[in-house]
Amino acid sequence: MDEPETTQVALKEYDAATNMTEQIGALAALVQNPGDLRNEVLSKFYEQWKKEPLVRDDKWVYLPYIY
């Protein structure tokens, strides 16, 4: 997903998401590209959801590696 237009669509979807499931969908696309945007969005996701057991115990740990 190394195309700027596709990345912007995924970022808009991430920002418009109303729940963790929607964010994970967009995040799965965004984490495919290494770099500052990836790190920024992963940090933002973690900060938003870090108190949720799914994030602490499952999704957060594996997300950067499974996509």
KERO-600819 format. One record per residue (C-alpha): x, z, y; residue number from 1. Coordinates in pm, whole numbers, plus 50000, padded with zeros to 5 digits. Layout:
# KERO-600819
      X      Z      Y  resi
      X      Z      Y   NUM
...
END
This chain:
# KERO-600819
      X      Z      Y  resi
  50000  50000  50000     1
  50275  49911  50239     2
  50050  49720  50476     3
  49980  49872  50818     4
  49616  49761  50825     5
  49542  49917  50487     6
  49722  50235  50585     7
  49512  50261  50901     8
  49190  50218  50700     9
  49297  50495  50462    10
  49391  50719  50756    11
  49054  50661  50921    12
  48881  50746  50593    13
  49088  51062  50564    14
  49004  51170  50919    15
  48633  51093  50872    16
  48607  51275  50538    17
  48361  51560  50526    18
  48489  51729  50210    19
  48794  51769  49989    20
  48687  51498  49744    21
  48667  51236  50017    22
  49000  51345  50160    23
  49167  51328  49817    24
  49048  50970  49781    25
  49207  50864  50107    26
  49511  51082  50051    27
  49574  50915  49716    28
  49625  50589  49903    29
  49829  50741  50185    30
  50082  50922  49964    31
  50194  50597  49804    32
  50419  50529  50102    33
  50708  50763  50168    34
  50771  50865  50525    35
  50650  51071  50815    36
  50282  50977  50784    37
  50278  51081  50420    38
  50440  51415  50499    39
  50212  51474  50797    40
  49892  51405  50604    41
  50002  51613  50304    42
  50080  51905  50536    43
  49748  51865  50716    44
  49560  51859  50385    45
  49739  52167  50259    46
  49677  52364  50577    47
  49308  52279  50569    48
  49252  52360  50203    49
  49526  52608  50108    50
  49278  52890  50046    51
  49089  52686  49789    52
  49192  52759  49429    53
  49183  52390  49335    54
  49445  52312  49594    55
  49666  52609  49521    56
  49653  52564  49146    57
  49603  52196  49081    58
  49557  51918  49332    59
  49824  52014  49582    60
  50096  52054  49321    61
  50039  51720  49150    62
  49907  51493  49425    63
  50241  51360  49551    64
  50345  51273  49194    65
  50036  51118  49039    66
  49977  50842  49291    67
END
